[in-house]
Amino acid sequence: MQKKVERIVKNVKARAGRRPTGFVIGNTSGLFERGRYYETPLRETHTLVYGGVIVRDVSTAVRIARMVDGKVDYIILDSEKKVEKLYYGRNDVGNIERHVRQAVGKSTIVTYKGNDLTVEAIDFLLGQIPGDVGGKNIAVIGFGNIGAKIALKLVERGAYVRGYRRDQKKLKTIVAGLNLIKSEHTISPISAAKSIKDACKGANAVIAAADSRGIIGGEHLKELDRSAAPILIDVGKGCFRSDVTKGGQYVVYRIDVSMVQKHNFSALLETAAHYGKSLGRRSIKGHNIRLVSLGLLGGYGEIIVDDIRKPRAIIGIADGRGSLLKNTKKFLPQLKKLRSMYGIRA
């Protein structure tokens, strides 16, 4: 383990240049056929270079975190509680974040939610392929964490969603909850299907988000809407049987979270930098100027800026209730002086 982790860190540093470095520790609800972790690809953005691993248990996450602490700028930690019970340790219940935070003292920890990245990737894909999903019938097979979240996103876009999972009681409870959560102005509903075939009947797209392999075969897809090429998305990696994937009749899309992940991680770093350094308030004595950072509720008359120490942009004047004042005439002298002091363009 030590040598493999060191190699990942070495490769990250070699590619980083002047960019910050990161090490991702993700976790999964899946079972491991062998080993306690597996590596993820090295990836880079204009603000970050990172590699990492997916672990099965808390003790492995802690060991790896200690190995990389101080050797990378950021440890990027999956905070979702997805560890299988059989991998729980004596003194943990699968809470990787809590134990890693206790073990790390040098690198900065930022957290993300792995399943949410997958949901965003599905939503982005559907926003590109058919474009407008409003009025479309979409089947979601596997109505757990990911399936339920994507169902809510799609119904909010105006799609008619039919979900299926083996546990019909849980399915109906989740569907009822989602229909209560969605906007009252959203006409399309989410409904519960009694079978995979029932969910797919008349569907324009099928999203397979189950944790079972080969559960969707050609017989389930016979009554898809054929007015356009049906869209099949394999989220669970192996949900469609070979008669679907190899027959040439369908194009099956596989979710790639890398694009969403890279932009999400860049945003995490920007957020960490903002809240870690530039958040706060400041008064400029002698000029009756009060500055406040983005991210804080500004008091009446406070000038909201991008950086209270060295402002480069003025966002507006706070109204004290979470919005901006529309009429800022009485504050023009302070605004003019602030622009002059820091060379801020109007």
TAMOZI-V997517 format. One record per run of one state. SS is the DSSP state (~ for helix, > for strand, _ for the rest). FROM is the first residue (numbers start at 0). LEN is the number of residues. If there is no record, write none. Layout:
ss->SS from->FROM len->LEN
ss->SS from->FROM len->LEN
//
This chain:
ss->_ from->0 len->1
ss->~ from->1 len->15
ss->_ from->16 len->3
ss->> from->19 len->8
ss->_ from->27 len->9
ss->> from->36 len->8
ss->_ from->44 len->3
ss->> from->47 len->8
ss->_ from->55 len->2
ss->~ from->57 len->11
ss->> from->68 len->1
ss->_ from->69 len->2
ss->> from->71 len->1
ss->_ from->72 len->1
ss->> from->73 len->5
ss->_ from->78 len->6
ss->~ from->84 len->3
ss->_ from->87 len->8
ss->~ from->95 len->8
ss->_ from->103 len->4
ss->> from->107 len->5
ss->_ from->112 len->1
ss->~ from->113 len->16
ss->_ from->129 len->7
ss->> from->136 len->5
ss->_ from->141 len->3
ss->~ from->144 len->12
ss->_ from->156 len->3
ss->> from->159 len->5
ss->_ from->164 len->3
ss->~ from->167 len->14
ss->_ from->181 len->8
ss->> from->189 len->3
ss->_ from->192 len->3
ss->~ from->195 len->5
ss->_ from->200 len->4
ss->> from->204 len->4
ss->_ from->208 len->7
ss->> from->215 len->1
ss->_ from->216 len->1
ss->~ from->217 len->3
ss->_ from->220 len->10
ss->> from->230 len->4
ss->_ from->234 len->5
ss->> from->239 len->1
ss->_ from->240 len->1
ss->~ from->241 len->4
ss->_ from->245 len->6
ss->> from->251 len->3
ss->_ from->254 len->3
ss->~ from->257 len->21
ss->_ from->278 len->2
ss->> from->280 len->4
ss->_ from->284 len->4
ss->> from->288 len->5
ss->_ from->293 len->9
ss->> from->302 len->3
ss->_ from->305 len->8
ss->> from->313 len->5
ss->_ from->318 len->5
ss->> from->323 len->1
ss->_ from->324 len->4
ss->~ from->328 len->14
ss->_ from->342 len->4
//
